[in-house]
Amino acid sequence: MEDRSHISPTATLLFSCPDQKGLVAKIANFIYSNGGNIIHADQHSDVAAGLFLTRIEWQLEGFNLRRDVIHPAFEAIAQPMGANWQIHFSDTIPRIAIWVTKQDHCLLDLLLRHQAKEFSAEIPLIISNHPKLEAIATQFGIDYHHIPINRDNRQEQEQKQLALLQDYKIDLVVLAKYMQVVSPWLLQQFPNIINIHHSFLPAFAGANPYQRAHARGVKIIGATAHYATEDLDEGPIIEQDVVQVSHRDEVADLIRKGKDLERVVLARAVRLHLQNRVLVYGNRTVVFA
């Protein structure tokens, strides 16, 4: 887990609303008038959508409002603006469940980064539709639940998955090469899910993207981390990257290069989410890096 013990706690506001005059002043004045010290502020205006979006982080030391009072106090300001918003506290540690199938490269990368304290999070749970990766969970001291799933038992098994998420008080699910489609029902019950897809979306969505990319003779391949939605591989994109390939590369070469990208892109996306730097609007994101 990322060591933040030497850093005083902060509050982070993620905020969006129809663009209008005086927004920055109103938000900053709320923080200033209650004794807050802003340490990071970033903003973006989507002119086409008519939206203003911002991320503001301030120190809680010296702030006059108790944490349980901040939300209702800010609601009085945000509600007349027609805003969507959320506030996060830096010393609240999220709990992650990683879902896998048979491939271990993204799972191992996340666990090693977590062990190296790159993530401020706890990982108490791994769920898989195969038993293959249980030894990795044992190695890292993480509970592993094997829940086989197919077309006939999907509803029953997803209810078991949801119950585990609730039992373990999970805040975020990471699909680290989980090769099953998550149903609309489960997404409605638990929408906070990040997926890694092995192509530069929107190109080659769905199955076998490396084979299709090779057949098409592409000169780059990519990986995309996005929030899972009911539309397969079409959720809001958090992070992407690409690598060059050539006519000399076979499908196996594309897969090898792609796996390297998948590790890095998924790790970046998880880190950005945990740092409360991603603001979703519609099917898009603003990433305040």
C-alpha positions in Angstrom: 0.0 0.0 0.0 1.3 3.5 -0.9 2.8 5.0 2.2 1.1 8.4 2.8 1.6 8.5 6.6 3.9 11.5 6.3 1.3 13.5 4.3 -1.4 15.4 6.1 -4.9 14.3 5.1 -6.6 16.1 2.2 -10.1 16.3 0.7 -10.5 16.1 -3.1 -13.6 17.5 -4.9 -14.5 16.1 -8.3 -17.1 18.4 -9.8 -19.0 19.0 -13.0 -22.0 21.2 -13.9 -23.3 23.3 -16.8 -20.8 26.0 -17.5 -21.6 29.4 -16.0 -19.9 32.5 -14.6 -18.3 32.5 -11.2 -17.9 28.8 -10.7 -14.3 28.8 -9.7 -14.8 31.7 -7.3 -17.8 30.0 -5.6 -15.9 26.7 -5.0 -12.7 28.4 -3.9 -14.6 30.7 -1.6 -16.3 27.8 0.1 -12.9 26.3 0.9 -11.3 29.6 1.8 -14.1 30.8 4.0 -13.9 27.5 6.0 -10.2 27.8 6.6 -9.0 25.5 3.9 -5.7 25.6 2.0 -6.0 24.5 -1.7 -2.9 22.5 -2.8 -4.0 21.3 -6.2 -6.6 22.7 -8.6 -7.3 21.8 -12.3 -10.2 22.5 -14.5 -11.6 21.9 -18.0 -14.4 23.4 -20.0 -16.1 21.2 -22.6 -17.5 23.9 -24.9 -19.4 21.5 -27.1 -21.1 19.9 -24.1 -21.5 23.2 -22.2 -19.9 21.7 -19.2 -17.4 22.9 -16.6 -15.3 20.2 -14.8 -12.8 20.5 -12.0 -10.7 18.7 -9.5 -9.7 20.6 -6.3 -7.7 19.2 -3.4 -7.2 20.9 -0.1 -5.7 20.2 3.2 -8.0 19.1 6.0 -5.6 20.4 8.7 -7.1 23.7 9.8 -10.3 23.2 7.9 -13.2 24.4 10.1 -15.8 21.8 9.0 -15.9 18.3 10.3 -15.9 15.6 7.6 -19.5 14.6 8.1 -20.5 18.3 7.7 -18.6 19.0 4.5 -21.1 17.1 2.2 -24.3 18.8 3.3 -22.5 22.2 3.5 -21.3 22.0 0.0 -24.6 20.6 -1.3 -26.2 24.0 -0.5 -23.8 25.5 -3.0 -23.7 22.8 -5.6 -27.4 22.1 -5.9 -28.4 25.5 -7.4 -25.7 24.9 -10.0 -27.1 21.6 -11.2 -23.8 19.9 -10.3 -22.6 16.3 -10.1 -19.9 16.0 -7.5 -18.2 13.8 -5.0 -15.7 14.3 -2.2 -12.9 11.9 -1.3 -10.5 11.9 1.7 -6.9 10.8 1.1 -6.7 8.7 4.3 -9.7 6.6 3.3 -8.1 3.4 1.9 -10.1 1.8 -0.9 -10.6 -2.0 -1.1 -10.0 -3.7 -4.4 -11.2 -7.0 -5.8 -9.3 -8.4 -8.8 -11.1 -10.7 -11.2 -9.1 -13.0 -13.4 -9.5 -16.1 -15.7 -6.3 -17.9 -16.7 -3.8 -15.2 -17.8 -1.6 -14.0 -14.9 0.4 -11.1 -16.3 -1.9 -8.3 -15.3 -2.7 -9.9 -11.9 1.0 -10.3 -11.0 1.8 -6.8 -12.1 -0.9 -5.3 -9.9 0.1 -7.4 -6.9 3.8 -6.6 -7.2 3.1 -2.9 -7.6 0.8 -3.1 -4.6 3.5 -4.9 -2.6 6.0 -2.2 -3.6 3.5 0.4 -2.2 2.7 2.0 -5.5 -1.1 1.9 -4.7 -2.9 3.3 -1.7 -5.4 0.5 -1.5 -6.1 -2.9 0.1 -6.5 -6.0 -2.1 -8.3 -8.6 0.1 -10.0 -10.6 -2.7 -9.4 -12.3 -6.0 -12.3 -13.9 -7.9 -11.8 -16.2 -10.9 -13.9 -18.4 -13.1 -11.0 -20.9 -13.2 -8.9 -22.4 -10.4 -5.5 -21.9 -12.2 -4.3 -18.8 -10.4 -5.1 -19.7 -6.8 -1.4 -20.4 -6.1 -0.7 -16.7 -6.8 -3.3 -15.6 -4.4 -1.9 -17.9 -1.7 1.6 -16.5 -2.3 0.4 -13.0 -1.7 -1.9 -13.9 1.2 -5.1 -13.0 -0.6 -8.4 -14.8 -0.4 -9.2 -16.6 -3.7 -12.8 -17.6 -4.7 -13.3 -19.9 -7.7 -16.7 -19.2 -9.2 -17.3 -21.1 -12.5 -19.6 -19.2 -14.8 -21.3 -20.0 -18.0 -24.4 -18.9 -20.0 -26.7 -21.2 -18.0 -25.6 -20.3 -14.4 -24.6 -16.7 -14.9 -27.3 -15.1 -12.8 -26.8 -17.4 -9.9 -23.0 -17.1 -10.0 -23.0 -13.3 -10.3 -25.2 -13.2 -7.2 -22.4 -15.0 -5.4 -19.8 -12.6 -6.9 -21.9 -9.6 -5.7 -22.3 -11.1 -2.2 -18.5 -11.5 -2.0 -18.0 -7.8 -3.0 -20.4 -6.8 -0.2 -18.9 -9.1 2.4 -15.4 -7.8 1.7 -16.6 -4.2 1.5 -15.1 -3.8 -1.9 -14.9 -0.3 -3.5 -13.4 -1.1 -6.9 -13.3 -4.2 -9.1 -10.4 -4.6 -11.6 -11.0 -7.0 -14.5 -7.4 -8.1 -15.0 -8.0 -10.3 -18.1 -11.3 -11.6 -16.8 -12.6 -13.3 -19.9 -16.3 -13.2 -19.2 -18.8 -10.5 -20.0 -20.2 -8.8 -16.9 -24.0 -8.7 -17.2 -26.0 -5.5 -17.1 -27.6 -6.6 -13.9 -24.3 -6.8 -12.1 -23.1 -3.5 -13.5 -26.2 -1.9 -12.2 -25.6 -3.3 -8.7 -21.8 -2.6 -8.8 -20.8 -0.1 -11.5 -17.3 0.7 -10.2 -15.4 -1.7 -12.5 -12.2 -1.1 -14.5 -11.5 -3.4 -17.5 -8.3 -3.8 -19.6 -8.8 -4.5 -23.3 -6.1 -5.7 -25.6 -6.5 -3.2 -28.4 -6.4 0.6 -29.0 -10.2 1.1 -28.7 -12.4 1.7 -30.6 -10.4 -0.5 -33.0 -10.7 -4.2 -32.7 -13.3 -4.4 -29.9 -14.4 -7.8 -28.8 -12.5 -11.1 -29.1 -9.2 -12.0 -30.8 -8.0 -8.4 -31.4 -4.3 -9.4 -32.0 -5.3 -11.9 -34.6 -7.5 -9.4 -36.3 -4.9 -6.7 -36.1 -2.3 -9.0 -37.7 -4.6 -9.9 -40.5 -5.3 -6.2 -41.1 -1.5 -5.5 -41.2 -1.6 -2.7 -38.6 1.6 -0.7 -37.8 0.7 -0.1 -34.2 -1.2 -2.1 -31.5 -2.5 -0.8 -28.3 -4.2 -1.4 -24.9 -7.1 0.4 -23.3 -8.3 0.6 -19.7 -11.9 1.7 -19.4 -14.8 1.6 -17.0 -17.0 -1.4 -17.8 -20.5 -0.6 -19.1 -23.4 -2.6 -20.5 -21.9 -1.9 -24.0 -19.0 -4.3 -24.5 -15.6 -2.5 -24.7 -17.3 0.9 -25.1 -17.1 2.3 -21.6 -15.4 5.6 -20.7 -11.7 5.4 -21.4 -9.3 6.1 -18.6 -5.9 5.3 -20.2 -4.4 4.0 -23.5 -1.0 3.4 -25.0 0.4 2.0 -28.2 3.6 0.3 -29.5 4.8 0.0 -33.1 4.8 -3.3 -34.9 5.9 -4.3 -38.4 5.3 -6.8 -41.1 7.9 -9.1 -39.5 5.8 -9.5 -36.4 3.7 -12.7 -36.1 0.6 -13.0 -33.9 2.8 -14.3 -31.1 4.9 -11.2 -31.3 1.8 -8.9 -31.1 0.6 -10.8 -28.1 3.9 -10.5 -26.3 4.2 -6.8 -27.0 0.5 -6.3 -26.2 0.9 -8.0 -22.8 3.6 -5.5 -21.9 1.2 -2.6 -22.8 -1.7 -4.2 -20.9 0.3 -4.3 -17.6 1.3 -0.7 -17.8 -2.0 0.7 -19.0 -4.1 -1.1 -16.4 -1.7 0.0 -13.6 -1.9 3.6 -14.7 -5.7 3.5 -14.9 -6.0 1.9 -11.4 -3.6 4.5 -9.9 -5.5 7.4 -11.5 -8.8 6.1 -10.2 -7.4 5.6 -6.7 -6.0 9.1 -6.7 -9.4 10.5 -7.6 -8.2 12.0 -10.9 -10.9 10.6 -13.2 -14.1 12.4 -13.8 -16.7 10.6 -15.9 -19.3 12.5 -17.9 -21.5 10.8 -20.5 -19.3 8.2 -22.1 -16.1 10.2 -21.7 -13.6 11.1 -19.0 -11.5 14.0 -18.0 -8.3 12.7 -16.4 -6.6 15.3 -14.2 -3.1 13.9 -14.3 
